[in-house]
């Protein structure tokens, strides 16, 4: 039986997933890093392969994704995280139509069609607002362990005004609220509520769909799930392992492209057409004029509706 590896080298974690011919997950690993790291990536790969009882030479294909996707020497192909998160989430949660992925340093809203292909997307990768880093700022300011932040926020009742969504200035605002003697539970809840509202604005760029699936490390935070569900006025589904959807999607793409030609330089999913719609759509280096191709960092392929 053939085995395939997907590697998602993100900004703060490295994830690796091994699947078989049927696309079933045989092993996976998550390695926490301070930043994009070859060493962290290699640890994740080594742990996943060891758990699957495999050596690198036993693999029939490897695909990489994430910020550091070009730093994975085993990979024959690389795909953008938009494509891989859509593919992996659709496999984990069949029927998913909206994927909200909140990682360490970026957040994404992706609409998915009935075939699990990307219909549209919006991405915040220029600001730490609403990302894992923002939650770390909150935890540090109120002197709370990051793992306990969600349960603390769920105990908050008062809706306090949190005006700054900039991670640089938010800590100062949180300290000011603490200096007023306000309860840390209320502060934590209010910040979570404000982040959910910010995420809702990202979703508005692609259109709300259902079912809604939340992925990424922030999906493990019960308060993040709760307040996002309230903001969307819809149930938010969290997969059993929300951090590995990108790596899982990459592994599935490795399986599907085993017999195809090797990827040329750059990403394998370089698009032929990318829709450019409303002003404010998340496009890096875009002059606002409609064009056949719009670049968002590395070029990402989506299906025209």
Secondary structure as the mmCIF struct_conf table of DSSP 4:
data_model
#
loop_
_struct_conf.conf_type_id
_struct_conf.id
_struct_conf.beg_label_comp_id
_struct_conf.beg_label_asym_id
_struct_conf.beg_label_seq_id
_struct_conf.end_label_comp_id
_struct_conf.end_label_asym_id
_struct_conf.end_label_seq_id
STRN STRN1 UNK A 3 UNK A 9
BEND BEND1 UNK A 11 UNK A 12
STRN STRN2 UNK A 13 UNK A 20
TURN_TY1_P TURN_TY1_P1 UNK A 21 UNK A 22
STRN STRN3 UNK A 25 UNK A 32
BEND BEND2 UNK A 34 UNK A 36
HELX_RH_AL_P HELX_RH_AL_P1 UNK A 38 UNK A 52
TURN_TY1_P TURN_TY1_P2 UNK A 53 UNK A 53
HELX_RH_3T_P HELX_RH_3T_P1 UNK A 56 UNK A 58
BEND BEND3 UNK A 60 UNK A 60
STRN STRN4 UNK A 61 UNK A 65
BEND BEND4 UNK A 66 UNK A 66
TURN_TY1_P TURN_TY1_P3 UNK A 67 UNK A 68
HELX_RH_3T_P HELX_RH_3T_P2 UNK A 69 UNK A 71
TURN_TY1_P TURN_TY1_P4 UNK A 73 UNK A 74
BEND BEND5 UNK A 76 UNK A 76
STRN STRN5 UNK A 77 UNK A 78
HELX_RH_AL_P HELX_RH_AL_P2 UNK A 81 UNK A 92
BEND BEND6 UNK A 93 UNK A 93
TURN_TY1_P TURN_TY1_P5 UNK A 94 UNK A 95
STRN STRN6 UNK A 98 UNK A 102
BEND BEND7 UNK A 104 UNK A 105
STRN STRN7 UNK A 107 UNK A 112
TURN_TY1_P TURN_TY1_P6 UNK A 114 UNK A 115
BEND BEND8 UNK A 116 UNK A 116
STRN STRN8 UNK A 118 UNK A 124
BEND BEND9 UNK A 126 UNK A 126
TURN_TY1_P TURN_TY1_P7 UNK A 129 UNK A 130
BEND BEND10 UNK A 131 UNK A 131
HELX_RH_AL_P HELX_RH_AL_P3 UNK A 132 UNK A 141
TURN_TY1_P TURN_TY1_P8 UNK A 142 UNK A 143
HELX_RH_3T_P HELX_RH_3T_P3 UNK A 146 UNK A 148
HELX_RH_AL_P HELX_RH_AL_P4 UNK A 149 UNK A 154
TURN_TY1_P TURN_TY1_P9 UNK A 155 UNK A 155
HELX_RH_AL_P HELX_RH_AL_P5 UNK A 167 UNK A 179
TURN_TY1_P TURN_TY1_P10 UNK A 180 UNK A 181
HELX_RH_AL_P HELX_RH_AL_P6 UNK A 184 UNK A 204
TURN_TY1_P TURN_TY1_P11 UNK A 205 UNK A 206
BEND BEND11 UNK A 210 UNK A 211
STRN STRN9 UNK A 212 UNK A 215
BEND BEND12 UNK A 216 UNK A 216
HELX_RH_3T_P HELX_RH_3T_P4 UNK A 217 UNK A 220
HELX_RH_AL_P HELX_RH_AL_P7 UNK A 222 UNK A 232
TURN_TY1_P TURN_TY1_P12 UNK A 233 UNK A 233
BEND BEND13 UNK A 234 UNK A 234
STRN STRN10 UNK A 236 UNK A 238
TURN_TY1_P TURN_TY1_P13 UNK A 240 UNK A 241
HELX_RH_3T_P HELX_RH_3T_P5 UNK A 242 UNK A 244
HELX_RH_AL_P HELX_RH_AL_P8 UNK A 245 UNK A 256
TURN_TY1_P TURN_TY1_P14 UNK A 257 UNK A 259
BEND BEND14 UNK A 260 UNK A 260
HELX_LH_PP_P HELX_LH_PP_P1 UNK A 261 UNK A 263
BEND BEND15 UNK A 265 UNK A 266
TURN_TY1_P TURN_TY1_P15 UNK A 268 UNK A 269
BEND BEND16 UNK A 272 UNK A 272
BEND BEND17 UNK A 278 UNK A 278
TURN_TY1_P TURN_TY1_P16 UNK A 279 UNK A 280
TURN_TY1_P TURN_TY1_P17 UNK A 284 UNK A 285
BEND BEND18 UNK A 288 UNK A 289
BEND BEND19 UNK A 292 UNK A 292
BEND BEND20 UNK A 296 UNK A 298
#
